[in-house]
């Protein structure tokens, strides 16, 4: 009887965990990339600014040693992205649409 009770408890726990995972529907996305110069070399220390055009939410970060950046936990919506570093021309995307779960 103890084995049946333990098995039943385990099955109920697994079912609850499965339902919990299904309930976690993402409502955010991320913008990521690699900053390179015109020769294709990565550019570390570049400032990347992502701005939500509807809400004005702005997140700024700096690229790592590999020129990589990743701006997480962004609500869906329209964004602009600008990349700048002294001595380089500023690069920008004036409008891009971020959807749920998109990277």
Secondary structure as GFF3:
##gff-version 3
##sequence-region A 1 103
A	DSSP	alpha_helix	2	23	.	.	.	ID=ss1
A	DSSP	beta_strand	28	34	.	.	.	ID=ss2
A	DSSP	beta_strand	47	52	.	.	.	ID=ss3
A	DSSP	beta_strand	58	62	.	.	.	ID=ss4
A	DSSP	beta_strand	68	75	.	.	.	ID=ss5
A	DSSP	beta_strand	77	84	.	.	.	ID=ss6
A	DSSP	beta_strand	91	98	.	.	.	ID=ss7
###
